[in-house]
Amino acid sequence: MEPSGRPRILIFVIAYRAETTLDRVLDRIPSSLLASYECEVLVVDDASTDRTFAIGRNWQAAHPERKVTVLRNEYNQGYGGNQKVGYRYAIKEGFDHVAMVHGDGQYAPEELPRLLEPLVNGEADVVLGSRMLEAGQARKGGMPLYKWLGNRVLTTMQNAVLGSRLSEFHSGYRVYRVSALARLPFTLNADGFHFDTEILIQFLNAGLRIVELPIPTYYGDEICYVNGLKYAKDVARVTLQNLAHRMGILYQRRFDVGPKDNAHYSMKFGYRSSHSMAIDAVPAHSSVIDLGAGPGGVAKALVEKGCQVAVVDQHPLAGEAGDMQVFLQDLDEPLAFEIKPYGHILLLDMIEHLRNPELFLQRLRRQFTHEKKTVIITTPNIAFLPERLMLLAGQFNYGKTGILDVTHARLFTFRSLRRLLRDHGFRIKTIRGVPAPFPKAFGAGRLGQVALVVNQALIGLSKTLFAYQIYVEAETTPDADFVLETSKAASQGTST
């Protein structure tokens, strides 16, 4: 903040070959902003071959009462690349908010005070000027029919895939909270026109507040540099890439804007998942030990079923433990807890994190007796069809979550997991495929549920190809040393 204590606003005018419109756009910036805010105008000319830069400098010289900065990129950065320059300027210079205005006059600068209000009032992190909020206004303002149809089709698809409810994704009139921009890796976004889609996806992934306000639509004689078909293809591609990222299938660093701790291991409740299947399989009032419990969501759900529960993890349990017994332990180390009191053992999404799962299962089996226990194991299926297709295309991307979570040390197929368990004395009772967690990617609406049903039907055809995870219920058996000792004791008892 300046000493006045007023919010600092940067009006960022993005300009390319705008020699016929730039000065009129600058003239239309409301002078009332100067009274309400500490306001600066930044014009960034993206290496135009016309007089755009000179006109910006002339306007700056003619308006000494305003703080104006005019820059020219030495090389053309593209629509998205030029935005990166302006937003980095806003961050480095310590502005509170930055408003992007197009130098071709397509968006009315007169709307700036109204668009700024939700940000200044702390109600939003980005405000979008929408041409679609008021029915029929876009066409009345001269938007060509093909652009209107393209906007509606793309926005409908994006809302369905992203679980959002925006009236449009494709307005270039935006006002951002600078502190929100600073949280996002927007410099990894495209330099082309689909930068606008990528940064909105980042806002959605980060859970930031998006507010839309209606704006008038104006299409004049400005030159449009957007290749519509290429733009639509790019928008659809990055939207689907984010879907794959949310599902943990294809990691995208630019969309990795969520929590930086274990919160990304969220519970998969309310639909068919490894978590819900495990909870359903444990009878009420059972004794359960959850190995690698993570945040403890499954354990807490079992407590609600009246179960006696213990949890083991190398990190403290999230929230209050209540009546649960908690063991802090790295499961790659010798086991320092007793299995004997528990009839059910959960190994949910944890065996893939172990450096040596064979040694872990060997240590675990040393505690088994002839008293049978039920073991429930879930792990990702590395043979999932999308993973195979990615390898075919030369892709192998580790990420924060999903099958190729960067913390996964070992990966399994149905066959390799079955062999591992049998080699260590587990009698497999059931082995099933688990669908991908579509509700995490699509939201809890109809699209996510339909995707689950389709995935489950495909698992019926081939769980090896179409299961996202592997679910196993097995029965324990003791190792040879225990059998030897009990045989000795029984024999000695008989002989006496």
N, C-alpha and C positions, 0 to 999 in steps of 0.2 A: 504493500500500500504506500502511496505518496503521503506526505504529512497531512494532506487534507482529509485523509481517511476514506475518500471516495473510491469505489471499485475502479480498477485499472482495466480499460477495455481496449483491445486491439481490433481495429477494423481492417481486415486483411483482404485486399483486392487482388484477386488472381487474374493475370492479364496475359493474353497471347493474341497478337495481331488485332489489337483493339484500338487502333488509332482513330477510328471514326466514332467511338462510343465512350472511351475512357474518361474524358473530361466531363461529359454530361453525367456519368455515373458518380464521379467525385463531387460534382456540384449538388447532387441529390442527397448526399449524406446529411441527415438532419443536424442542424446547428444546436438543437436542444440537447444532443448528447454531450456537448461540451459543458453544459451547465450541470448535468447530472453525474458525469463520470470524468475521471482522468483518461482522456481519449487520445489515441494515436492512430493515424492511418498508415498502413504499410501497403505499398504497391510493389508487387514482384512481377516483373516482365520476364516471361520465359523464353528469352533469346529470340524475340520477334524480329523479323526482317523488315518490318515497317517502322513507323515513327512512334510506336507505343511508348518506349522508354523516354523519348524526348518530350512527348506530351505530358507524361507523368511528372517529369522534372519542371516543365513550364508551369504546371498547375501548382506544384509545391512552391515555386518562387512567387507565384501570384497570391498565395494564401499564407503569409507569414504568421497570421493569428492561429493557425492550426499546426499541430505537430505532425509532420508528414515525413515518412522515409520512403524513398523510391530506390529499389534495387533491380538489377538486371542479371539474370543467370547467364553466365558466359556460354554454356551449352544448354540446349533444350532438355528439360527434365521430364516433360510430359505433365499431364493434368494432375496425376497423383504425386509425382515427384516435386512439382511446384508447391503443392500443399504441404509436403514434408518440410520444405524450406520455411514456409510461413509459420507452421506450428512449432518448429524448433526455435524460431525467433521469439514466439510468444512465451515459450517455456524459459528460455535463457534470459529474457528481459523481465521476467517476473510478473507478467500480466495475470489478471484474475480470469478474464474471459476473452475469447477470440471469436470474431464473427467473420465468416467467409462470404465475400460478395464477388460476383462475377463481373469482370470488366466489360463484358459485352452488353450489359444492361438487362439481361433476361430476368433478373430478380430485383425487386424494388427496394432500394436502400431505405426508403421511407418507412419500411416495416421494422427496421432495426430496434427502435425503442420497445416495441411490443414483444419482439422475439427475445429480447434480453431479460424481460421481467421475471420469468420463471427461474432463470439462473441467479439473478441478483437476489431473489427472494429465497434461495436455497431449495427450490422445488425440483430442480432438474440438473443433470450433468451434461446433457446436450438437448438443444431445442431444434427441431426440424421444421422448416417452413414447408408445409404440404400443399400441393396444388389439387389434391384429391379428397380432402376432408369435406369440402362442400360440393355436393353432387352437381355435375354439369359445368362447373366453373372453369375447369381446365380447357374444355373444348371451346367455351365462350371466349377464353383468352387467346385462342388461336393455336392451341396444341394440335398438331396434325393427327388425324385419326390413327394412322399406323403407330405413332408414338404413344398415343393414349392406350391403344390395345396392347402394345408391347409392355408398357408400364403396368397395366392391370394383370397381364398374364404372369410376368416375372414376379411382381409383388405377391400375388396369390400363392405362387409356388414357394417363394421364400418364407412367407408366413407359415405355410404348412410344414416346411422342413425345419424351420428354426423355432417353431412354437411361439411366434410373435404375433402381434396384431397391429402392425403399422399400416397406415393408409397408403403409403408409398415408400419405397427404399431409394428412389432415384432422383430426389430433389437435391440440387446442389446448394441450397440456401440453408446454412447450418451455423449455429452458435454453440461453442463448446466451453465447458469449464476447463481451464488450463490444467488444473491439478488432476482432472480425470484423464486428459490427454497424456499427461506425464506418466500415468500408470500403464499405458498401452504401448506395445512395440510397433507403432504405426510406421516406423521407418522400414519395417520388413514387408510392408504392403506393396502392391503393384504400383508402378509409375503411371499406368494407364487410367482410363476412366472408371474401371471397377474398383479403384481405391476407395470410392465412396461406399461401396457395398462391404468391402473388407473391414473398414473402420466401424461400420454399424454392427457387423458380426462381432467385433471385438467388444463393443459396448454391451451387446447382449450377453456374450459369454462371461463378461466381468460382473454382470448383474447391476450395471449402472443405470441411472434413471433417464429414460428417453421421453421427451414431451413433444407432441406435434401441435402446431398451430396453423390455421389456414392462411394462405398467402394468395394474392392475385397472380394469375398466369399471364405472361406476356411473351409472345413470339413475334419478333419483328423481322428485319432484313439482316440480322446477324448471321455470320457464317457458322455452320455447325461442323465440327471436326470429328464427330463421333461416327464410327462405323457401326451402325445399329446391329447387324447380325453378329459381328465380332463381340460387341459389348454384351449382347444377350448370352452368347456362348460363354464368355468369361464370367459373367454373373452367375449363371447356372453352375459352372464348374466349381467356383470357389464356395458357393453355398453347399454343394454336395461334398466338397472336401471338408468343410467344417462339420457336416453330419458325420463323416467317417472319423474325424478327429474326436468328436464327442463320444462316439461309440468305442474309441480306443483302437480303431482299425488302421488309421493312417494319421500318424502324428504330424501336426502342423504347428511349428513353433510360433508363428504369428498369431495363432488363435489360442495359444496357451496363456490365458490371462486370468485363470481362476486362482483359488487359494494356493499358497506355496507350502502348505504343510500336509499332514495326512488326511485333511478334510476331503481330498479328492477321492478317497476310498469311501464313497458314500454307500449307504445301505440301499439294496435293491429290493424294496418291499412293494406290495400292492400289485404285483404281477408275477408271472412264472419266472423265477430266477433261482440261482444257486442258493441265495439266502432264504427265500420263501420255501423252497423245497426242503432244505435242511430243517427249518423250524417245524414244518408240517410233519416231518418224519420222526421227530422226537416226541414221545408220548408225554402228556401232562404229568407233573410230579416226578419226573425222572431225575437221576443224578447225572450231570453233564460237566465235562471239562472241555473248554474251547481253547484250542492251541493256536496261537497266532490270532488273537481275538481282535486286533486292530482297535477301532474306536469303541467296540463293545456293543454295537447295535443288536447283533444276533443274540448275544448273551442276555441283554436286557429284555428282549422279546421272550426268551425262554423263562426268565424269572416271572414274567407276567403269566406264563402258563403253569406257575407253581413249581417249577423245577429248582432243584438245588444245583447251583452253578458256580464253577470256578473258571477263571480266565488266566491265560498265560500269554504274555507278550513282552517284548523288550522295551516297549514304551508304556508309560502310565495310562490307565484307562481314561477315556474322555468322560468327564463328569463324575458324579458320585458313584461309588462302587456298591453302595447299599449293603445287602446281605451277601454279595458275591465275595468269594475268596480270590485274591489277586496274587499271582506269582509273576515277578519281573524276571525274565530270562531270555537270553539269546538262544534260540532253539538250535543253532549250529553248535552250541556247547553241550557238554554232558548234562543230562536232565537232573534237575534238583527238586523235583516234585513227585508225588506218588499218584499213580494212575488207579490204584486198587479201589478207592472209594466210589469210582464213577462208572456207571454202566454204559454211557454214551460218550464217545470221543469225537470231537469235531476238528477237522483239518480243512477249513474252508479258505480257499484262495491263498494258501500259505506255502504249500510244498514247493511251488515254483520259485519261492524266494530263498530257499535253502541252498547253500553251497554244495552240500552233500546229502541229498535226501535219503540215499541208501544207508548211510551211517545213522541218520536220525531214526529211520524206521527200525534199524537193528537195535538201537538203544531203547526205543519205545517197546519193542517186542520183549526185551529182557524183563519187563515188569508184568507181562501177561501170564495168567495161570490158565487152568482148565475152565475157569469161569468165563464164559463167553461174553464179550463186550461188542457193542455195535460201533463201528467206525464210519463216519460220513466224511467223504473227501470230495472236494471240488477243485478243479484246476482248468486253466485255459486249454483249448484245443488248437495247437499250432497248425493242424491240418485244415482248419476252417477255410472254406472256399476263397473268401476275399484275400486271406494271407497267401494262398497259392497263386492267385491271380497277380498279386503285387510282386511276388518273386518272379513270375513269368515276365512281368513288365520291368524287372530290374530294380524294384523298390524293396527296401528293408529298413523301415524307420522305427527306432525306439522312441518311446514317449513317456508321459506321466502315468497313463492308465492303459488298460486294455491288454490284449494278448502280448504285445511287445513292450509292456511296461519296462522302463530302463532298470528297475530293481529286480526283475526276474532273472534268476541265475540258471534255471533249468526249465525246459519246455517239453511238453508231452503230447503224444497222440493217444487215441484210445488204446492202441496196441501196446505202446511203450508203457503207459500207466498200468495197464492190466498185468504186464509182465513184471513190473517193479513190485506191485502189491503181492502177486503170487510168489515171487522169489523170497519175500519177507513174511510169508506165512499167513497172509490175509485171504480169507475165503470170500470171494466176491459174490454177493447175493443179488445185486442189481447194478447195472451200469447204463446210464441214460445220457442223452444229449440235452443241453440247456440252450435256449434261444438267446440271441444277442439282446442286450438291455435297451431295446428301442425306446421305451418311455423316457430313459435318461437323455436320449438324443432328440426325440420328437416332442417330449412332454407327455402328460398323462391322458391326452385326448384320443380321439378315434383313430388317428393315423398311427400312433404308437401301438395301439391295441391290434389293429389290423396287421401291422408288420409282425407283431408277435405271433399271431395266428398263422400267418403265411410261413414264417420261419419254423414254427412247430410242425407244420404239415411237411415241410421239406426235410426236417429231421427224421420224420417217419420214413422217408424214402432213403435217406443216407445220413446217419448221424455223424459218420466220419467226415463228410463234406460240409454239412450244414449246421452242425452244433458249434456254438461259440465257446461253450464250456463243457467239461465232462463232470458228471455227477455219479458218485459211487457210494453204495452202501455195502459194507463188508463186515465180516465176523473175525474176531481175533483167535489166534492159536498161540500156545506158548512155544518158546524155542527149545532146541534139543537139550540144552543144559538143564532147563527146568524139568523136562520130561525125564532126563537121566536121574536127577536128584529125587524126584517123586517116586520113580521106579525103585531106586535104591531103598528109600524109606519104606515103601510098601513091601518090598521083599524082606527087609529086615524085620518088619512087623509080622509077616507071615511065618518066618523061620522061628520066631520066638513063641 
